[in-house]
Amino acid sequence: MTELKIAVFDNMEQCTEEEVQRLLPLVSSQRREQALRYKHTLGRFCCLKSWLMLKGLVDERDSGLMDEWEYNEYGKPSFIHQPSHAIHFSISHCKQGIAVVIDDQPVGIDIEAIRHADEELIERVMNEQERQQIRSNRDFTRLWTGKEAVVKAQGVGISSFEQLQKVLAENEEWIVESVEKENYIYSIAHK
C-alpha cells in the first residue's frame, strides 16, 4: 500500500547542462525523449530530476512500472502498468524547486516561486473571500498553489477563470496543505 510521500528539491544551482547529461541515462527512454524536447536547461533538468525523485518515492518492487506512462486528456500522467495497489502521483517545478508526491489515492502538488500578482489577475482567479485574504504576494502564491494542487488531483485541468474561483470554495473532498519556504510555496491536495 502506498502512503502519502513527498519529495522537494530546491538546490537549483545543480541545474546545469552537465547535470542534465549525467541524468539522461538514468531515466527510461520515454522520459529521456520528453526531457530533450524542452528548449532550455531548466526544463530538461526538472523533467529528469523530478522523475528520479518520483522513482525514489515509489517502492522498489514497483519502480519498473515507471518505464511507461500516459497522459489523460488534460495532461495528468499515470503509469500504464499499475501494481495491485494504485500509485497516484503529481509533479511540479518552477525556477525555485521541484516537488513530487505519491499516494494510493488521487493527489496533486504545485510549487511556485513567490510571485507578484496584479489586481487584474487576482480579480480573474480569486473569489471575493480569497481576494480579502490576499495581503501579500505570499498569500496570493499560497492560494494559487492550493488551487493548482486541487485541479491536478482532480485530473481535470484548468478550463476557465470561473472554475479557478470556485476550486477552493467548493472543495469538500480534498485536504489542501501548504508549506512556505523563503523563495517558494508548495501545496498538496489529497483525500
Summary of the structure (lengths in Angstrom):
residues: 191
radius of gyration: 16.8
end to end distance: 15.2
largest distance: 49.1
contacts: 574
relative contact order: 0.15
helix: 43%
strand: 23%
